[in-house]
Structures are given as structure tokens and as C-alpha cells.
Amino acid sequence: MCLAVPGKVVKIDGDRAEVDIGGIRREASLALVADQAVGVGDYVLIHTGYAIAKIDEQEAEAILEAWSQVASADSDA
């Protein structure tokens, strides 16, 4: 199973970006989304250190909410 998480781009340096994922900042490559004009403030899906798709803020929020519900259900078990 592959897993990608949404992150907000906070800094770009060439084809590398610093992304905020739930308050944790990580570096990610933008090489796979070079044709999608990613900028600071945009959301991207991150998988194994690579941005694999640019997504809009509403989609990012929906994914994060789903993650929150899964985590909540898991802690209730």
C-alpha cells in the first residue's frame, strides 16, 4: 500500500521545497511536479520525500480530516 500525505509548501529552493505536514517541516523534491507550477502556499501530496501531485486547499483539508477521524477511531479501540 502506498501512502501520501498533504503538505503545505513554505519555502522553495530550486527543485526542493520545505513543506509543513501537520506542524512538522520536511524537505521534499518537486521534480515530479515540475509541470504543475507549485508555489509557496500551495499544497502537495508527499510520498517518500517527493511531491507527487499539487492539490487544492479543500482537498488537503479533507484528507487531513479523514486522517484525524482514523486516528480518533484508532485511539478509541
LOTOR-647953 format. One record per atom (N, C-alpha, C): residue in one letter; x, y, z. Coordinates in steps of 0.001 Angstrom, whole numbers, plus 500000, padded with zeros to 6 digits. Each point is the difference from the previous one (the first is absolute). Layout:
REM residues N
AXYZ
...
REM end
This chain:
REM residues 77
M500844498820500000
M499156501180500000
M500883501233500000
C499662500951499183
C500724501265499955
C499235501029500826
L500746500898500587
L499395501015500843
L500604501352499652
A499148500967499721
A500442501366499736
A499256500925500952
V500701500983500506
V499399500942500948
V500087501411499437
P498996500821500283
P500043501380499514
P500931500857500846
G500714500868499330
G500860500961500677
G499887501352499330
K500165501055500789
K499938501363499473
K501419500482499733
V500247500491498804
V501322500490499621
V500262501322500721
V501097500044500762
V500341501224500727
V501266500666499461
K500778499269499210
K501237500557499445
K500395499156498797
I500524500669498974
I500477499304498807
I501415500457499694
D500854499029499698
D501375500278499600
D500317499073498826
G499856500525498805
G500214499183498808
G498912498956499873
D500400498721499932
D498998498930499907
D499750499335501356
R500405500670501078
R499768499511501364
R499035500948500705
A499159499420500854
A499056500816500755
A500031499590501457
E499739500958500865
E499753499705501395
E498485500004500138
V499455498892500510
V498552499881500137
V499624499788501463
D498868500554500364
D499462499840501352
D498937498912499944
I500238498949500784
I499066498877500077
I499544499914501449
G498862500585500287
G499473499956501351
G500915500613501042
G500687501076499653
G500895500674500937
G501427499496499967
I500252498948499247
I501361499464499843
I500495500392498621
R501196500547499955
R500549500429498709
R500995498972499471
R499828499693498727
R500854499033499316
R500398500559498643
E501090499469499468
E500430500371498661
E499438498988499019
A499591500489498833
A499465499129498961
A500458500481498639
S500178499052499099
S500351500326498626
S498757500415499230
L500152501015499151
L498917500437499119
L500186499491498572
A500998499148499795
A500342499539498652
A498826499342499277
L499158499285500725
L498890499288499358
L498790500886499710
V500001501221500515
V498882500924499754
V500480501282499325
A501126499911499332
A500588501186499366
A499054500652498996
D499109499221499401
D499068500544499006
D498734500588500631
Q499905499994501333
Q498780500442500669
Q500129501363500676
A501071500724499792
A500183501360500523
A499667500099501486
V500728499255500806
V499802500018501449
V500676501232500581
G499303500705500888
G500546501184500642
G499821499942501509
V500620500938500685
V499842500104501454
V498521500216500311
G499493499259500972
G498596500069500373
G499144498915499362
D500532499350498960
D499269498904499349
D500102498736500841
Y499077499086499765
Y500021498691500641
Y500424498950498987
V500793499050500465
V500442498889499169
V499832498706500788
L499834498894499276
L500014498692500633
L501441499520500034
I500456499578501174
I501380499567500193
I500027498489500181
H500875499338499257
H500219498558500142
H501499499734499907
T500550499423501026
T501422499636500088
T500941501147499619
G499674501201500439
G500871501140499764
G499802500713498675
Y498982499594499260
Y499706500627498712
Y498588500556499998
A499833501198499464
A498666500519499728
A499527499286498749
I498852499318500088
I499524499225498852
I498806500644499308
A499375500989500643
A498873500702499378
A499739501288500757
K499590501012499268
K499533501244500608
K498502499839500234
I499535500376501199
I498582499899500313
I499522501346500538
D498677500201499967
D499499501263500530
D499795499888501512
E499818501138500621
E499904500064501458
E498824499182500533
Q498877500012499291
Q498833499248500453
Q500279498498500006
E500670499516498987
E500348498577499941
E500968499645501121
A500983500873500246
A500955499770501086
A499282499933501340
E499071500925500239
E499258500013501255
E499138498751500154
A499394499530498912
A499174498792500050
A500849498779500351
I501185499915499423
I500902498883500300
I500442500060501457
L500371501182500464
L500443500146501387
L498875499680500978
E498768500372499669
E498851499675500850
E499790498489500046
A500124499343498861
A499859498542499967
A501058499334500866
W501239500506499918
W501086499470500848
W499664500190501471
S499443501147500333
S499632500290501381
S498940499020500496
Q499030499703499160
Q498948499056500374
Q500556498591500193
V500914499588499134
V500626498686500132
V500789499935501310
A500771501033500288
A500791500027501227
A499103499973501230
S498893500718499936
S499056500031501115
S499360498632500201
A499601499350498925
A499385498674500092
A501000498986500539
D501255500133499594
D501044499092500462
D500261500166501495
S499947501234500478
S500258500237501429
S498820499576500862
D498810499900499407
D498822499549500726
D499947498481500130
A500774499317499187
A499954498512499991
A500680499392501205
REM end
